[in-house]
Amino acid sequence: FIGIATPDGVVKYVNEAGRHMLGIPADNSKGAIIAEYFFPEDLPFVESTILPTVRDSGRWEGEFRFRHFQTGEPIAVHY
């Protein structure tokens, strides 16, 4: 998964492998917001820890999960 988003969370690019992994149609990856990639119950951690760390240092590393857009299933990732 390779993705690019603006500092305010608007998705600009997700590579083909990432779109396939998350069940995102090729024409539907741009313009989404980062919050759509995560479960609602995970958003407080994403917003309080992951995103600020990425903004400040350029990266965050740890185990987390994405949400599959079609099935809603969790996808464990090393983020």
C-alpha positions as CSV (number, residue, x, y, z in Angstrom):
1,F,0.0,0.0,0.0
2,I,1.4,3.4,-1.0
3,G,-0.8,6.4,-0.5
4,I,-0.4,10.2,-0.6
5,A,-2.7,12.6,1.2
6,T,-2.7,16.3,1.9
7,P,-1.9,17.5,5.5
8,D,-5.7,18.0,6.0
9,G,-6.4,14.4,5.1
10,V,-7.6,14.5,1.5
11,V,-6.4,11.4,-0.4
12,K,-4.5,12.3,-3.6
13,Y,-3.1,8.9,-4.6
14,V,-3.4,5.2,-3.7
15,N,-1.4,2.7,-5.7
16,E,-3.0,-0.2,-7.5
17,A,-1.9,-2.7,-4.9
18,G,-3.4,-0.5,-2.1
19,R,-6.7,-0.1,-4.0
20,H,-6.9,-3.9,-4.5
21,M,-6.1,-4.6,-0.9
22,L,-8.8,-2.3,0.3
23,G,-11.4,-2.9,-2.3
24,I,-11.3,0.6,-3.8
25,P,-12.3,1.0,-7.5
26,A,-9.5,2.6,-9.6
27,D,-11.6,5.7,-10.2
28,N,-12.6,6.2,-6.6
29,S,-9.3,6.6,-4.7
30,K,-8.8,10.4,-5.1
31,G,-10.8,12.9,-3.0
32,A,-11.6,10.5,-0.2
33,I,-10.6,11.5,3.3
34,I,-8.2,9.5,5.4
35,A,-10.8,8.8,8.0
36,E,-12.7,6.6,5.5
37,Y,-9.8,4.2,5.6
38,F,-10.2,3.4,9.3
39,F,-12.8,2.1,11.6
40,P,-14.7,4.8,13.6
41,E,-13.5,3.4,16.9
42,D,-9.9,3.7,15.7
43,L,-10.2,7.4,14.6
44,P,-9.3,8.9,18.0
45,F,-6.0,7.1,18.0
46,V,-5.4,8.0,14.3
47,E,-6.2,11.6,15.0
48,S,-4.3,12.0,18.3
49,T,-1.3,9.9,17.6
50,I,-0.7,8.7,14.0
51,L,-1.5,11.8,12.0
52,P,0.3,14.3,14.3
53,T,3.4,12.0,14.3
54,V,3.4,11.8,10.5
55,R,3.0,15.6,10.2
56,D,5.9,16.2,12.7
57,S,8.4,13.6,11.8
58,G,7.3,12.3,8.4
59,R,6.3,8.8,9.6
60,W,4.7,6.7,12.2
61,E,5.5,3.0,12.6
62,G,3.3,0.4,14.3
63,E,0.7,-2.3,13.9
64,F,-2.7,-1.1,12.9
65,R,-5.7,-1.9,10.7
66,F,-7.4,-0.5,7.6
67,R,-11.1,-1.0,6.7
68,H,-11.9,-2.9,3.5
69,F,-14.2,-0.6,1.6
70,Q,-16.5,-3.4,0.2
71,T,-16.7,-5.9,3.0
72,G,-16.0,-3.7,6.0
73,E,-13.5,-6.4,7.2
74,P,-10.4,-5.3,9.1
75,I,-7.0,-5.6,7.4
76,A,-4.1,-5.8,9.7
77,V,-1.0,-3.8,8.5
78,H,2.4,-2.7,9.7
79,Y,1.8,1.0,9.1
